[in-house]
Amino acid sequence: MGYLRQTGKDELIITDENGRDRLRIREKAEGRDMVFVLSGELKNEYSFEFEDELNAVLSVQPRIRIDMSSLSYIASDGLKAILDAQKTLRKEAGGNLILSGLSGQVLESFESSGFMPLFIISGKGEIIKEK
């Protein structure tokens, strides 16, 4: 399956060959955090696009929050990209990566991979699980 990469102001949109949105990655600054808002499906075939977006921010922003409240699916390469970002932030910048909005299949993916204890999880503005 092929896909098309479109960029707009602070947004990356991945569409399939039929023009349907598959993944949207929106970046926005909120206070001291850089927030990535993900919607759609983070599949293996375009997870490197997400990883590139994360890596571009890691060197300049030690606090990143990933809002997954509109994400319906995350593949193993997406999980790996988030884990690698967490390691980089902790090692090089002493920063934090906070996950929010985990539900349904995305939450199951984090739980079954054993990754839940590795992250700070927030919901509705408050920390609900600290590492």
N, C-alpha and C positions, 0 to 999 in steps of 0.2 A: 504494500500500500504506500503510495506516495503522499507527500504533504507539501503545503505551501507555507512559508514563513513570511508574515507581514509584521512590520513594526509601525507603531504610532507613538504619540507622545507618552512616554513612560509605560508602554504596553507592547507585549509581543503576542501575536495571535497565530496559532497553528491551525490550518484548515486542511481538510481532506480533499481528495481529487474532485469531490462534488461541491466544494465550497462551504461545507458545514464546519463550524468551529469545533475543534477537538480539544484544544487547550488554550487558555488565556493566562498570561502572566502579567499582572499589573504591579508596578512599583510605586510606592509613595512613602514620603517621609512623615512620620508621626512622632512628634517630640524628639526623643533621642534615638528612636528606632527607625530602621529602614524596614518597611513592610512589603512583603511579596504576597499578593492576593492571587491565589490559584483557582481557576474554575475549569471544569471539564474533566478530562482524563489525562493523567501523566503516564503515558505508555513508554515502554522501552525505546521504541524507534525515534522518539524525539525528546527523551529525557536529557540528552546532552545539551539541548537548547536551554533547558532550565538550569543545568549545571553551569553553563557559560554565563547566564544572567547572575547567578549566585556568586560565581568567582569574580565577576567584575566589581561587585560590591564589597566582597570580603576584605579587600586590601584597604578600604577607606572607611568602613563602618563596622565597629565592633559589636553592635547590637542589631540583630536581625530577628524579625518575627515573620513567620510564614502562616498566613491565614488560609486554611484548607476547608472552610465552611461550605464552599461551592465546588469542591473537588469530589468527584464520585468514584475515582479509581486512582491508585498509585501502583506502578510496577516496581520490580526489584531494583532497576537502575535508578528510578526516582528516589527510592529509599536510600540507596547508596550515595547519591548526590547530596542528600540532606545530612547523612552521617558524616561524609567527608567535609562538608561545610562546618559542621559542629566541631570536628577535630581541629580544623584550621583555626577557627575562632578561639577555641580554648588554648591551643598551643601557641599561636603567633600573636594574638591580639588580647588574650585574656578576656575575651568577650563572651557573649551569650547568644544562643539561638533558641528562640521560643516558638513553640508550635501552638496553634489555636484552631478551633473548629473541627477537630477530628471526630468523625462520626461514620457510621455504616462500614462499608468495605475498607475505607482508608484506615479507620481505627483498627479493624481486624488485621490489616496488613502490618501495622506497627506492633500490635500485640503478638501476632504469630511469628514475627521476625525476632522478637525479643528486644526490640529497640526502645520500647516505652520507658524503661528505667534510665535511659541515656539522655533524656530530654526534659526540659522544663515545658510543661503543658499549661496553657492558660485557656480560660473560657470567660466570655462576657466581661473582659477587662481585669479579672483577678487571676492570680496564679492558683491553679487547682492541684498541681502536682509539681513539686520541686525535685530536681535531681538530687 
